[in-house]
Amino acid sequence: MWQLLKIEWLKVRYYKAFWVFTILYFVSLFGINYIGFYINELAHENVPLGSALLGTPYSFPRVWGTVGFMSSWLLYFPGILFIMLMTNEYNFKTHRQNIIDGWERAQFINVKFTGAFIYAVLITVLNFIVALVFGFMSAGSSFSWEGIEKVGYIFLQSLTYIAFAMFLSVIFRRSGLAIAIFFLYGLIFEWLFTTFINLKLDMTPVGYFLPLQTSDSLLPLPFGKEFIYKGLPGDWVMVLAVVIYTGLYYFFSLKKFTKDDL
């Protein structure tokens, strides 16, 4: 596996889009949290009622969940990146060359998902650092490990978004189509489905078990959880659902790649 990962690194090392999307994510991660932090500070200074509503989302221990929620909106960057990396294999026939060179088809998918795992770890580490920075910047905040499990949820959410994106790229093989479905489903259709099921059909909490909503529910809006996320299942139930979905993305990606013509 280590040798295969080295080959994967050689594929992306000089790929400009890899560095552009990676840097864009890291810059945006700090930027979106700085905006949230700044708005919260203004609310505390100028709007007493707003201050009472928002509380101190960037103070320990709430900062772990706040950073996780804010950064969750940026996961479309790594998702698009991995769609491009996978579909490039089809466009330039490098997947076929890898098989000709002696790779097993399962090895090809395994190394792709291992790369997704490593990238999700990197995302998690960066979120942890950003949470530390803003936690210490928040007035009157003292470090606390309470709520640190939110950092683990950031990892699960990052991994499931990337795995879902890779699954779409294996199914459709075209970057434009896969990216369009990734965006439309993640930003629009799943939110509509969740709202329709939970509110219109009064089947709470069924809507929380949609593919991406499972991980989103682990990192809810930092305030108003009791009113906005009515009937939300316990964290461990949602963690299990995220693990199952991620496993299914891997399983069906592997199944399709091993059965399809190269």
C-alpha positions in Angstrom: 0.0 0.0 0.0 2.8 2.4 0.8 4.3 2.0 -2.7 0.8 2.6 -4.2 0.4 5.8 -2.1 3.8 7.0 -3.4 2.6 6.6 -7.0 -0.6 8.5 -6.1 1.4 11.3 -4.7 3.4 11.5 -7.9 0.1 11.9 -9.8 -1.0 14.9 -7.7 2.4 16.5 -6.8 2.5 18.7 -9.8 -1.3 18.9 -10.4 -2.1 22.6 -10.0 -5.8 22.0 -9.2 -4.7 19.9 -6.2 -2.8 22.8 -4.7 -5.3 25.4 -5.7 -8.2 23.6 -4.0 -6.2 22.6 -1.0 -4.9 26.2 -0.4 -8.3 27.6 -1.1 -9.9 25.3 1.5 -7.3 26.2 4.2 -7.6 29.9 3.5 -11.4 29.8 3.5 -11.3 27.7 6.7 -9.7 30.5 8.6 -11.6 33.2 6.7 -15.1 31.9 7.4 -14.4 31.4 11.0 -12.9 34.8 11.3 -16.0 36.3 9.8 -18.2 34.3 12.3 -15.9 35.3 15.2 -16.0 39.0 14.2 -19.8 39.1 13.8 -20.2 37.5 17.2 -17.8 40.1 18.8 -19.8 42.9 17.2 -23.1 41.4 18.5 -21.7 41.3 22.0 -20.6 44.9 21.8 -23.6 46.5 20.1 -26.7 44.2 20.4 -27.3 42.9 23.9 -30.3 40.8 22.8 -28.2 39.2 20.0 -25.5 38.5 22.5 -27.9 36.7 24.8 -29.1 34.6 21.8 -25.7 33.8 20.4 -23.8 33.3 23.6 -20.1 32.6 23.2 -19.8 30.1 20.3 -16.1 30.7 19.9 -15.2 30.2 23.6 -14.1 26.8 25.0 -15.7 24.3 24.9 -18.3 25.4 22.3 -15.6 26.4 19.8 -15.0 22.8 18.7 -18.5 22.4 17.4 -18.7 26.0 16.1 -15.6 25.6 13.9 -16.9 22.2 12.8 -20.2 23.7 11.7 -18.7 26.7 9.9 -16.1 24.6 8.1 -18.7 22.1 7.0 -19.8 24.5 4.3 -16.3 24.3 2.8 -16.3 20.5 2.2 -17.4 21.0 -1.3 -13.8 22.1 -2.1 -12.2 18.8 -1.2 -15.2 17.0 -2.7 -14.7 18.7 -6.1 -11.0 18.0 -5.9 -11.4 14.3 -5.4 -14.0 14.2 -8.2 -11.5 15.8 -10.5 -8.7 13.4 -9.4 -10.8 10.3 -10.0 -12.4 11.4 -13.3 -8.9 12.4 -14.6 -8.0 8.7 -14.3 -10.8 7.9 -16.8 -10.1 10.9 -19.0 -6.3 10.2 -19.4 -6.7 6.4 -19.1 -4.2 6.2 -16.2 -6.5 3.8 -14.4 -6.2 1.4 -17.4 -2.4 1.8 -17.4 -2.2 1.0 -13.6 -4.1 -2.2 -14.2 -1.8 -3.1 -17.1 1.2 -2.4 -14.9 -0.1 -5.1 -12.5 -2.4 -3.3 -10.0 -5.5 -5.2 -9.0 -8.7 -3.3 -9.5 -9.4 -3.5 -5.7 -6.0 -2.0 -5.1 -6.9 1.0 -7.3 -10.0 1.8 -5.3 -8.3 1.0 -2.0 -5.5 3.5 -2.6 -8.1 6.2 -3.7 -10.1 5.8 -0.5 -6.9 5.6 1.6 -5.9 9.0 0.0 -9.4 10.3 1.0 -8.8 9.1 4.6 -5.4 10.9 4.8 -6.9 14.1 3.4 -9.7 13.9 5.9 -7.1 13.6 8.7 -5.4 16.7 7.3 -8.7 18.6 7.3 -9.3 17.5 10.9 -5.9 18.7 12.1 -6.4 22.1 10.4 -9.8 22.4 12.0 -8.3 21.5 15.4 -5.7 24.2 15.0 -8.2 26.8 13.9 -10.5 26.0 16.9 -7.5 26.4 19.2 -6.7 29.8 17.7 -10.2 31.2 18.0 -10.8 29.6 21.3 -7.8 31.4 22.8 -8.8 34.7 21.0 -12.3 34.7 22.6 -12.4 36.9 25.6 -12.7 35.2 29.0 -12.2 31.7 27.4 -10.0 29.1 29.1 -8.9 25.9 27.4 -11.1 22.9 27.9 -11.2 19.4 26.4 -14.9 19.2 26.9 -16.7 18.6 23.6 -13.4 17.4 21.9 -15.5 14.6 20.3 -16.6 17.3 17.9 -13.2 17.1 16.3 -13.8 13.4 15.6 -17.1 14.3 14.0 -15.3 16.8 11.8 -13.2 13.9 10.5 -16.2 11.7 9.9 -18.0 14.5 8.1 -15.0 15.2 5.9 -14.5 11.6 5.1 -18.1 10.9 4.2 -18.3 14.0 1.9 -15.1 13.0 0.1 -16.2 9.4 -0.2 -19.6 10.4 -1.5 -17.9 12.6 -4.1 -15.6 9.7 -5.2 -18.6 7.4 -5.4 -20.3 9.8 -7.8 -17.2 10.1 -9.9 -16.9 6.3 -10.2 -20.6 6.1 -11.1 -20.7 8.9 -13.7 -17.0 9.1 -14.8 -17.5 12.7 -15.9 -16.3 15.5 -13.7 -19.0 18.0 -14.9 -21.9 15.7 -14.2 -20.5 14.4 -10.9 -19.8 17.9 -9.6 -23.2 19.1 -10.6 -25.0 16.3 -8.8 -22.7 16.7 -5.8 -23.6 20.4 -5.5 -27.3 20.1 -6.3 -27.9 17.2 -4.0 -25.8 18.4 -1.1 -26.8 22.0 -1.1 -30.4 21.9 -2.3 -32.2 18.5 -2.7 -31.1 16.8 0.5 -32.1 19.9 2.5 -35.5 19.9 0.8 -35.9 16.2 1.4 -35.0 16.5 5.1 -37.4 19.5 5.6 -40.2 17.7 3.7 -39.9 14.5 5.6 -39.4 16.0 9.1 -41.9 18.9 8.9 -44.5 18.0 6.2 -44.8 14.3 6.8 -44.2 14.6 10.6 -41.8 11.6 10.5 -39.0 13.1 12.6 -36.2 12.0 12.8 -36.3 10.0 9.6 -35.0 13.0 7.5 -31.8 13.1 9.6 -30.8 9.7 8.1 -30.3 10.9 4.6 -26.7 10.3 3.3 -25.0 13.7 4.0 -27.5 14.8 6.6 -26.2 12.1 9.0 -22.8 13.8 9.3 -24.2 17.3 9.2 -26.4 16.5 12.2 -23.3 15.7 14.2 -22.2 19.3 13.8 -25.4 21.4 14.1 -25.9 25.1 14.3 -24.0 26.4 17.4 -27.2 27.9 18.9 -30.9 27.0 18.8 -30.3 23.3 18.5 -33.4 22.5 20.6 -35.7 24.4 18.3 -34.1 23.8 14.9 -33.1 20.1 15.3 -36.3 18.7 16.9 -36.1 15.0 17.5 -32.4 14.7 16.5 -31.2 11.2 17.4 -28.2 10.7 19.8 -24.7 11.2 18.5 -23.7 7.6 18.5 -26.7 6.7 16.4 -25.6 9.3 13.8 -22.0 8.2 14.0 -23.1 4.6 13.2 -25.1 5.9 10.3 -22.1 7.9 8.9 -19.9 4.8 9.2 -22.4 2.7 7.3 -22.9 5.2 4.5 -19.1 5.6 4.1 -18.8 1.9 3.9 -21.5 1.7 1.3 -19.8 4.4 -0.8 -16.6 2.3 -0.7 -18.4 -1.0 -1.4 -20.4 0.2 -4.4 -17.4 2.1 -5.8 -15.3 -1.1 -5.6 -18.1 -3.2 -7.0 -18.7 -0.9 -10.0 -15.0 -0.5 -10.8 -14.3 -4.2 -10.7 -17.3 -5.0 -12.9 -17.0 -2.2 -15.5 -14.9 -2.4 -18.7 -11.7 -0.3 -18.5 
